[in-house]
Amino acid sequence: MSLYKPGNTWWVRFTAPNGQQVRWLTHEEADRLLEELPDHLAEMVRFTLATGLREANVTQLQWSQVDMNRSCSNLDW
C-alpha cells in the first residue's frame, strides 16, 4: 500500500500479492471505511492513510516515538 496526493485528494494504492497494482482507494471509499470502523480502528486507519505506513509500522509504533505537543511522530527505525 502506498499513499499518493495529486492536488488536494489523498489516494492509497494497493498491490496484489503477485505484485500487480489492484487500484486506488478513492476518497469516498476511505470515508466510508472510516465510518464503518470502530473508533479505535478508525483512528489507526486514519493515521495509516495520512502517513502511508505499513500495518506493521503502525501497530509497532511506540509512545516514545510520538510527540503529542508537536503533533508528530519520530518514525526513525
TORPA-4810 file (N, C-alpha, C, O; in nm, 3 decimals):
<nodes>
NODE_1_0.085_-0.116_0.000_0.000_0.000_0.000_0.090_0.123_0.000_0.186_0.129_0.076_M
NODE_2_0.059_0.219_-0.083_0.134_0.344_-0.082_0.037_0.461_-0.091_-0.075_0.447_-0.140_S
NODE_3_0.081_0.575_-0.045_-0.002_0.694_-0.038_0.038_0.790_-0.149_0.157_0.804_-0.179_L
NODE_4_-0.059_0.856_-0.209_-0.034_0.947_-0.319_-0.130_1.064_-0.306_-0.248_1.043_-0.277_Y
NODE_5_-0.082_1.186_-0.327_-0.168_1.302_-0.314_-0.158_1.391_-0.437_-0.073_1.480_-0.443_K
NODE_6_-0.244_1.368_-0.538_-0.249_1.459_-0.653_-0.341_1.575_-0.620_-0.463_1.556_-0.613_P
NODE_7_-0.287_1.693_-0.600_-0.372_1.806_-0.562_-0.412_1.796_-0.416_-0.327_1.779_-0.329_G
NODE_8_-0.543_1.807_-0.389_-0.592_1.805_-0.251_-0.655_1.674_-0.211_-0.718_1.668_-0.105_N
NODE_9_-0.642_1.570_-0.290_-0.706_1.442_-0.262_-0.600_1.337_-0.231_-0.504_1.320_-0.306_T
NODE_10_-0.619_1.267_-0.118_-0.529_1.157_-0.084_-0.577_1.029_-0.150_-0.697_1.001_-0.151_W
NODE_11_-0.486_0.952_-0.204_-0.516_0.824_-0.267_-0.428_0.718_-0.205_-0.316_0.746_-0.163_W
NODE_12_-0.477_0.597_-0.199_-0.399_0.484_-0.149_-0.393_0.379_-0.259_-0.496_0.339_-0.314_V
NODE_13_-0.271_0.335_-0.291_-0.255_0.233_-0.394_-0.229_0.100_-0.325_-0.137_0.088_-0.245_R
NODE_14_-0.309_0.001_-0.357_-0.292_-0.133_-0.303_-0.223_-0.220_-0.407_-0.246_-0.204_-0.527_F
NODE_15_-0.138_-0.311_-0.363_-0.069_-0.401_-0.453_-0.109_-0.544_-0.419_-0.111_-0.584_-0.302_T
NODE_16_-0.141_-0.620_-0.521_-0.179_-0.759_-0.503_-0.056_-0.841_-0.462_0.057_-0.798_-0.486_A
NODE_17_-0.076_-0.957_-0.400_0.037_-1.040_-0.359_0.133_-1.074_-0.474_0.253_-1.092_-0.450_P
NODE_18_0.083_-1.082_-0.597_0.170_-1.114_-0.709_0.242_-0.991_-0.763_0.311_-0.999_-0.865_N
NODE_19_0.226_-0.875_-0.695_0.298_-0.755_-0.734_0.224_-0.666_-0.832_0.273_-0.558_-0.864_G
NODE_20_0.111_-0.707_-0.881_0.035_-0.624_-0.975_-0.048_-0.522_-0.899_-0.101_-0.549_-0.792_Q
NODE_21_-0.058_-0.403_-0.957_-0.141_-0.299_-0.895_-0.287_-0.338_-0.906_-0.335_-0.377_-1.012_Q
NODE_22_-0.359_-0.326_-0.795_-0.502_-0.356_-0.795_-0.578_-0.231_-0.834_-0.643_-0.228_-0.939_V
NODE_23_-0.573_-0.127_-0.751_-0.637_0.000_-0.781_-0.614_0.095_-0.665_-0.555_0.058_-0.564_R
NODE_24_-0.661_0.219_-0.681_-0.652_0.321_-0.577_-0.781_0.321_-0.497_-0.890_0.300_-0.550_W
NODE_25_-0.767_0.346_-0.367_-0.881_0.366_-0.281_-0.924_0.512_-0.298_-0.844_0.603_-0.278_L
NODE_26_-1.049_0.534_-0.334_-1.096_0.671_-0.355_-1.120_0.740_-0.221_-1.129_0.675_-0.117_T
NODE_27_-1.130_0.872_-0.225_-1.158_0.950_-0.105_-1.291_0.907_-0.045_-1.303_0.896_0.077_H
NODE_28_-1.390_0.884_-0.129_-1.522_0.842_-0.082_-1.516_0.704_-0.016_-1.580_0.682_0.087_E
NODE_29_-1.439_0.612_-0.074_-1.423_0.479_-0.015_-1.352_0.487_0.120_-1.388_0.417_0.214_E
NODE_30_-1.251_0.572_0.128_-1.179_0.590_0.254_-1.274_0.646_0.361_-1.272_0.601_0.476_A
NODE_31_-1.356_0.742_0.323_-1.454_0.798_0.416_-1.552_0.692_0.464_-1.582_0.683_0.583_D
NODE_32_-1.602_0.612_0.372_-1.696_0.506_0.408_-1.631_0.403_0.500_-1.691_0.358_0.597_R
NODE_33_-1.507_0.368_0.469_-1.433_0.273_0.553_-1.421_0.327_0.694_-1.447_0.256_0.791_L
NODE_34_-1.380_0.453_0.707_-1.363_0.513_0.839_-1.494_0.521_0.917_-1.494_0.507_1.039_L
NODE_35_-1.604_0.543_0.847_-1.735_0.550_0.912_-1.777_0.414_0.968_-1.846_0.407_1.069_E
NODE_36_-1.737_0.306_0.902_-1.778_0.172_0.942_-1.693_0.110_1.052_-1.738_0.018_1.120_E
NODE_37_-1.573_0.161_1.070_-1.482_0.102_1.167_-1.512_0.150_1.309_-1.560_0.262_1.328_L
NODE_38_-1.484_0.066_1.409_-1.491_0.113_1.548_-1.390_0.226_1.567_-1.290_0.234_1.495_P
NODE_39_-1.415_0.314_1.664_-1.332_0.434_1.682_-1.183_0.403_1.692_-1.102_0.472_1.629_D
NODE_40_-1.146_0.301_1.771_-1.003_0.274_1.789_-0.936_0.229_1.659_-0.819_0.259_1.637_H
NODE_41_-1.009_0.158_1.574_-0.952_0.118_1.445_-0.957_0.231_1.343_-0.867_0.244_1.260_L
NODE_42_-1.062_0.313_1.350_-1.073_0.426_1.257_-0.955_0.521_1.276_-0.900_0.573_1.178_A
NODE_43_-0.916_0.546_1.400_-0.802_0.634_1.426_-0.673_0.575_1.369_-0.590_0.647_1.313_E
NODE_44_-0.657_0.445_1.385_-0.538_0.378_1.332_-0.536_0.385_1.179_-0.431_0.412_1.120_M
NODE_45_-0.649_0.361_1.116_-0.657_0.366_0.970_-0.636_0.509_0.921_-0.570_0.530_0.819_V
NODE_46_-0.692_0.607_0.990_-0.673_0.747_0.952_-0.523_0.782_0.956_-0.473_0.848_0.865_R
NODE_47_-0.454_0.739_1.059_-0.310_0.762_1.071_-0.236_0.691_0.958_-0.143_0.747_0.899_F
NODE_48_-0.276_0.569_0.929_-0.213_0.492_0.822_-0.231_0.560_0.687_-0.137_0.570_0.609_T
NODE_49_-0.353_0.606_0.659_-0.379_0.675_0.534_-0.301_0.805_0.523_-0.254_0.841_0.416_L
NODE_50_-0.288_0.876_0.634_-0.217_1.004_0.633_-0.067_0.988_0.617_-0.001_1.076_0.560_A
NODE_51_-0.012_0.878_0.666_0.133_0.860_0.662_0.181_0.766_0.553_0.295_0.776_0.508_T
NODE_52_0.094_0.676_0.508_0.136_0.577_0.409_0.218_0.464_0.469_0.278_0.385_0.396_G
NODE_53_0.220_0.456_0.602_0.297_0.349_0.666_0.231_0.213_0.647_0.111_0.203_0.623_L
NODE_54_0.312_0.111_0.657_0.260_-0.026_0.651_0.200_-0.064_0.786_0.228_-0.001_0.888_R
NODE_55_0.118_-0.167_0.784_0.048_-0.211_0.904_0.146_-0.236_1.019_0.122_-0.191_1.131_E
NODE_56_0.253_-0.307_0.993_0.350_-0.340_1.098_0.411_-0.214_1.158_0.433_-0.207_1.279_A
NODE_57_0.440_-0.114_1.074_0.498_0.010_1.125_0.401_0.084_1.216_0.442_0.146_1.314_N
NODE_58_0.273_0.078_1.183_0.172_0.146_1.265_0.146_0.070_1.394_0.142_0.130_1.501_V
NODE_59_0.130_-0.060_1.386_0.096_-0.139_1.505_0.214_-0.153_1.601_0.194_-0.181_1.719_T
NODE_60_0.336_-0.135_1.552_0.454_-0.146_1.638_0.507_-0.010_1.684_0.611_-0.003_1.750_Q
NODE_61_0.436_0.097_1.650_0.476_0.230_1.692_0.471_0.239_1.845_0.374_0.196_1.907_L
NODE_62_0.575_0.295_1.904_0.585_0.308_2.049_0.552_0.451_2.090_0.574_0.545_2.014_Q
NODE_63_0.498_0.468_2.212_0.465_0.602_2.260_0.589_0.690_2.265_0.578_0.812_2.251_W
NODE_64_0.705_0.633_2.285_0.829_0.712_2.288_0.858_0.776_2.152_0.940_0.868_2.144_S
NODE_65_0.793_0.728_2.047_0.811_0.783_1.913_0.707_0.890_1.879_0.708_0.946_1.770_Q
NODE_66_0.617_0.918_1.973_0.508_1.013_1.950_0.531_1.139_2.032_0.553_1.131_2.153_V
NODE_67_0.525_1.255_1.967_0.537_1.383_2.035_0.400_1.451_2.028_0.367_1.515_1.929_D
NODE_68_0.321_1.436_2.135_0.186_1.491_2.137_0.186_1.643_2.137_0.093_1.705_2.083_M
NODE_69_0.288_1.706_2.195_0.295_1.853_2.198_0.313_1.912_2.059_0.257_2.017_2.028_N
NODE_70_0.390_1.845_1.976_0.414_1.894_1.839_0.326_1.825_1.736_0.332_1.858_1.618_R
NODE_71_0.244_1.729_1.780_0.156_1.653_1.689_0.234_1.586_1.577_0.200_1.598_1.459_S
NODE_72_0.340_1.515_1.616_0.420_1.445_1.516_0.476_1.315_1.574_0.469_1.292_1.695_C
NODE_73_0.531_1.233_1.487_0.592_1.107_1.526_0.733_1.098_1.471_0.762_1.149_1.363_S
NODE_74_0.819_1.032_1.547_0.954_1.002_1.501_0.951_0.859_1.450_0.943_0.765_1.530_N
NODE_75_0.958_0.842_1.320_0.946_0.711_1.260_1.081_0.658_1.213_1.089_0.588_1.113_L
NODE_76_1.185_0.692_1.286_1.321_0.651_1.251_1.344_0.509_1.302_1.373_0.489_1.420_D
NODE_77_1.332_0.411_1.212_1.354_0.272_1.250_1.491_0.230_1.215_1.529_0.115_1.240_W
</nodes>
